[in-house]
Amino acid sequence: MLLSRRGQVTVETAAIIVIVVAAIITSARYVKRGIMGKMRESADQIGEQFNPYAHEGTLLRTFEVGRTEDSTAKGELTTSDITERQDQEGTEVLGGKFDDEPIF
């Protein structure tokens, strides 16, 4: 009688362990989906990601150069301060033929 009681306890313990492991494996799928959903929600809050092959932007560049020129004419020394400035403004669009090509 004692031997059959030990066997019954072993079978019950094994059954409980199997049920707990099955529950963990089953619930892991739902936990993973929940984590992935939170990550997607966070990514959506950040906004659209930058794509270097489909980008549009506004450009504003200023180049300024200053120099001093000394010149001699008819024995007189003349000094001139010259400042040159160039402004560029426009838009830049990247895309077109690069849209279908892989990055690497």
C-alpha positions in Angstrom: 0.0 0.0 0.0 2.8 2.4 0.9 4.5 1.7 -2.5 1.4 2.6 -4.5 1.0 5.8 -2.4 4.5 6.9 -3.4 3.8 6.2 -7.0 0.6 8.3 -6.8 2.4 11.3 -5.3 5.1 11.1 -8.0 2.4 11.0 -10.8 0.5 13.9 -9.2 3.7 16.0 -8.9 4.6 15.3 -12.5 1.1 16.2 -13.6 1.3 19.5 -11.7 4.7 20.3 -13.2 3.4 19.6 -16.7 0.4 21.8 -16.2 2.5 24.7 -14.9 5.0 24.4 -17.8 2.1 24.3 -20.3 0.6 27.4 -18.8 3.9 29.3 -18.9 4.5 28.3 -22.6 0.9 29.3 -23.5 1.0 32.6 -21.7 4.4 33.5 -23.1 2.9 34.0 -26.5 0.4 36.6 -25.2 3.1 38.3 -23.1 5.2 38.6 -26.2 2.3 40.1 -28.2 1.7 42.6 -25.5 5.3 43.7 -25.4 5.4 44.0 -29.2 2.2 46.1 -29.1 3.8 48.5 -26.6 6.9 48.8 -28.7 4.8 49.5 -31.8 2.8 52.1 -29.9 6.0 53.8 -28.8 7.4 53.8 -32.3 4.2 55.4 -33.6 4.4 58.2 -31.0 7.9 59.0 -32.2 6.8 59.5 -35.7 7.9 58.6 -39.2 11.5 57.5 -39.4 14.1 59.2 -41.6 14.6 57.6 -45.0 17.7 58.9 -46.8 16.4 57.9 -50.2 13.1 59.7 -49.8 13.8 63.0 -48.0 12.7 66.5 -48.7 14.1 69.6 -47.0 14.7 73.3 -47.3 18.2 74.7 -47.7 19.5 78.1 -46.6 23.3 78.6 -47.1 25.3 81.8 -46.7 28.8 82.2 -47.8 30.7 85.3 -46.7 34.3 86.1 -47.6 36.2 89.2 -46.5 39.6 90.3 -47.8 41.9 93.3 -47.9 43.6 94.3 -51.1 46.5 96.6 -51.4 47.3 98.1 -54.7 49.8 100.7 -55.9 48.9 103.0 -58.8 51.1 105.9 -59.8 53.1 105.6 -56.6 50.1 105.8 -54.3 49.2 102.9 -52.0 45.5 102.1 -52.0 43.9 99.7 -49.5 40.5 98.2 -50.1 38.4 96.1 -47.8 36.2 93.8 -49.8 33.4 91.7 -48.4 31.5 89.3 -50.7 28.3 87.5 -49.6 26.4 84.9 -51.4 23.1 83.5 -50.2 21.5 80.3 -51.5 18.0 79.2 -50.7 15.9 76.4 -52.1 14.6 72.9 -51.6 16.2 69.5 -51.9 14.4 66.3 -52.8 16.1 63.0 -52.6 14.3 60.0 -54.0 13.2 58.9 -57.4 15.4 56.2 -58.9 16.8 55.3 -55.5 13.4 54.2 -54.0 13.6 50.6 -55.2 17.3 50.1 -54.5 18.3 48.5 -51.2 20.4 50.6 -48.7 23.3 48.1 -48.8 
